């Protein structure tokens, strides 16, 4: 049992060492570094292109909309004050046309 555990430990240790060595070599590779930089630059360009296609409202746009809504609300209030006060009329429904019963 000790031999088996010893072999497993040695294999695990060798695997970890190999993984660390490959990671270190890859991080120092100019090809990998250049590819990462190129991918990052492409991602940023894609984000900028996507953002430029969006029609986002600016603060000025929102302020203009708010001002317009305020003017409409004020005009409605003014009209409501001018109208004579009366009860709203209730609508009656027109009778349904007779349906032919066969």
C-alpha positions, 0 to 999 in steps of 0.5 A: 500500500505504501508503494502505491501511495508513494507512486501516486504522490510522485506522479502527482508531484511530477504533474504539478511541476510540469503544469507549472513549468508549462504555465511559466513558459507560456507566460514568457512566450512572446507569441502568447503575449502578442496574441493576448494583446491583439485579442484585447485590442480587438475586443476593445474595438468591438466594444467601441463599435457596438457602443457607437451603434447604440442610441443612448440618451444623454443627460441633455436629452433626458433634461429636454424630455423632462422639460417637454413633459413639464410643459405638457403637464402644465398645459393639461392642468391649464385646460382642466381649469378652463373646462366647466366642472361637470360630471363625466358622462357615462356611456351607454352601450348600444344594443347588440344586433339580434343574432340569427338563430337557426 
